[in-house]
Amino acid sequence: MSKRLLFILLTGLLLLLAASSSSKPAGSFEALFCPQCWDYLWGAGSVDLKGNCAACGKYPVALEGQTAMWWWCSSQERWLEAPCDQSAVRHCCAGEESIALVSPGADVFWAWYCPVHRTFDGVTLPVLGIPICGTCARPAVKVQATRRAWYWCESEGVWNPSACPLDPVRKCCAKHQGILLVSPQPRPWATSEK
C-alpha cells in the first residue's frame, strides 16, 4: 500500500513540475523594471535594501524577460548575432546584453534599437537613409518592440496598469510610458554593409 501511495505521489509531483516548466518559455526569468526610470533593475546597486529602485525609491514591477544578445564587430562595423570568425584571433567582437519582454501583448511593432545604450532614440542619416544611434552613431538594429504604460498612484503607492478609480477626483495617478524590447525578436541584421 505504501509503495503504491509513494508511486502516485511521485507521479503527481512529476506532472506538476512538467506543467509548471512548460508555462514559461525556455530561458525566461522574472526581471524587475522601474517605470519611473524606464530601466530594468539589474546589476549591483540597482535596488535598495527594501527592494525599491535605488535611483527613484519606487517599488518596481516584475516582468517576464529573456536575455537578448548582440555582438558589435569593430572590423566589420556592424551588429552580429554571434561573434565573427575572426574574433578569436583579432578580438574584434564585443557582446552587449539586454532584457527583452516575453509577453508583449497585442501592440508589437518594428523599431530601431541601440544595444549599447538600450534605447530607441535612433536617427536616420539624411542622404544615406541609414538609422543610427543618436548617442554613439553606430548602426541601429531593427527589432520588435511594444509600447507600455504604467500609472504611479500617490495615494496607494503602487504601479497600476491603469489609473485608479479615484484619479478623476484626487488627481493622484501619474502616467509613465515608453517602448520596450520584445522577445522573441528576429535576429539582428546589420543595417549597412561595408
C-alpha positions in Angstrom: 0.0 0.0 0.0 2.8 2.5 0.9 4.7 1.7 -2.4 1.5 2.5 -4.4 0.9 5.7 -2.5 4.6 6.8 -3.0 4.3 6.0 -6.7 1.1 8.1 -7.0 2.7 11.0 -5.1 5.9 10.9 -7.2 3.9 10.7 -10.5 1.7 13.7 -9.4 4.8 15.7 -8.5 6.4 15.0 -11.8 3.3 16.0 -13.7 3.1 19.3 -11.7 6.8 20.0 -12.4 6.3 19.4 -16.1 3.2 21.6 -16.2 5.0 24.5 -14.4 8.1 24.3 -16.5 6.1 24.3 -19.8 4.2 27.5 -18.8 7.3 29.7 -19.2 9.4 29.9 -22.4 12.9 28.4 -22.1 15.4 30.9 -20.7 12.8 33.3 -19.3 13.1 34.9 -15.9 11.4 37.5 -13.7 13.0 40.9 -14.3 12.4 44.0 -12.2 11.5 47.1 -14.2 11.2 50.6 -12.9 8.6 52.6 -15.0 9.7 55.9 -13.3 13.4 55.5 -14.6 12.3 53.4 -17.6 15.0 50.8 -17.0 15.5 47.2 -15.9 16.9 46.9 -12.4 19.9 44.5 -12.9 23.4 44.6 -11.5 24.8 45.7 -8.2 23.3 48.8 -6.6 20.1 48.9 -8.8 17.8 48.1 -5.9 17.9 49.2 -2.3 17.5 47.0 0.8 13.7 47.3 0.6 13.6 46.1 -3.0 12.9 49.6 -4.4 14.6 51.2 -7.3 17.9 52.8 -6.0 17.5 55.8 -8.3 13.9 56.9 -7.6 12.9 54.9 -4.5 9.7 53.5 -6.0 8.8 49.8 -6.0 9.4 48.2 -9.4 7.1 46.0 -11.4 8.0 42.4 -12.2 8.1 41.4 -15.9 8.9 38.2 -17.6 12.0 38.6 -19.7 14.7 36.9 -21.7 18.3 37.8 -22.3 18.9 39.3 -25.8 22.5 39.4 -27.0 24.2 41.3 -29.8 27.8 41.4 -30.9 29.5 44.6 -32.2 32.2 43.6 -34.7 34.7 46.5 -34.9 36.4 45.1 -38.0 33.0 44.8 -39.9 31.5 47.8 -38.2 28.1 46.2 -37.7 26.0 44.2 -35.2 26.0 40.4 -35.5 24.0 37.6 -33.9 27.2 35.8 -32.9 30.9 36.7 -32.8 32.5 36.7 -36.2 35.0 34.0 -37.3 38.0 36.4 -36.8 37.1 37.4 -33.3 39.2 34.7 -31.6 42.3 36.0 -33.4 41.6 39.7 -33.7 39.4 40.2 -30.6 37.1 42.5 -32.7 33.7 41.4 -31.3 32.2 42.7 -28.1 28.9 41.5 -26.7 26.1 43.7 -25.5 23.3 42.2 -23.3 19.7 43.5 -23.0 16.5 42.2 -21.5 13.6 41.5 -23.8 9.9 41.3 -22.7 8.5 37.8 -23.3 4.7 38.5 -23.3 4.4 41.9 -25.1 0.6 42.0 -25.7 -1.1 42.9 -28.9 0.7 46.1 -29.8 4.0 44.9 -31.4 5.8 47.0 -34.0 9.2 47.3 -35.6 11.7 49.9 -34.1 15.3 50.8 -34.3 17.3 49.9 -31.2 20.8 50.6 -29.9 22.1 47.6 -27.9 24.9 49.7 -26.3 22.6 52.3 -24.7 19.5 50.1 -24.6 17.5 52.9 -26.2 15.1 53.5 -29.1 16.4 57.1 -29.8 17.8 56.5 -33.3 18.1 59.0 -36.1 18.2 58.4 -39.8 21.2 59.8 -41.8 19.7 62.2 -44.3 21.5 61.2 -47.5 22.2 57.6 -46.8 18.9 56.8 -45.1 20.7 54.5 -42.5 19.3 54.5 -39.0 22.0 55.1 -36.4 22.1 55.6 -32.6 21.8 59.3 -31.7 24.4 58.9 -29.0 27.2 56.6 -30.3 26.4 56.8 -34.1 26.7 53.1 -34.5 24.1 51.5 -36.9 20.8 50.7 -35.1 19.3 47.2 -35.0 15.8 46.6 -36.3 13.8 44.8 -33.5 10.3 44.1 -32.4 9.1 46.4 -29.7 5.9 47.3 -27.8 4.6 50.5 -26.1 3.7 50.1 -22.4 2.3 52.4 -19.8 2.0 52.3 -16.0 0.4 54.7 -13.6 2.0 55.6 -10.3 -0.7 56.1 -7.8 0.4 58.5 -5.0 -2.4 57.5 -2.7 -1.8 53.7 -3.0 1.9 53.9 -3.5 2.0 51.3 -6.3 2.2 51.0 -10.1 -1.0 50.1 -11.8 -1.7 49.3 -15.5 -4.5 52.0 -15.5 -5.4 55.0 -13.4 -7.2 54.2 -10.2 -10.9 54.9 -9.8 -10.2 57.9 -7.5 -7.9 59.7 -10.0 -10.6 62.0 -11.5 -11.2 63.4 -8.0 -7.8 63.2 -6.4 -5.6 63.5 -9.4 -3.3 61.0 -7.7 -2.1 58.9 -10.7 0.8 59.9 -13.0 1.3 58.1 -16.3 4.7 56.9 -17.4 5.0 55.3 -20.8 7.7 54.2 -23.3 9.0 51.5 -25.6 10.2 48.1 -24.5 12.2 45.5 -26.5 10.2 42.3 -27.3 11.3 38.7 -27.5 11.4 36.6 -29.5 12.7 39.1 -31.9 14.2 38.4 -35.2 18.0 38.1 -35.2 19.6 41.5 -35.6 20.9 42.2 -39.0 23.4 44.9 -39.9 21.8 48.0 -41.3 24.7 48.7 -43.6 27.3 46.7 -45.5 30.8 48.0 -45.6 
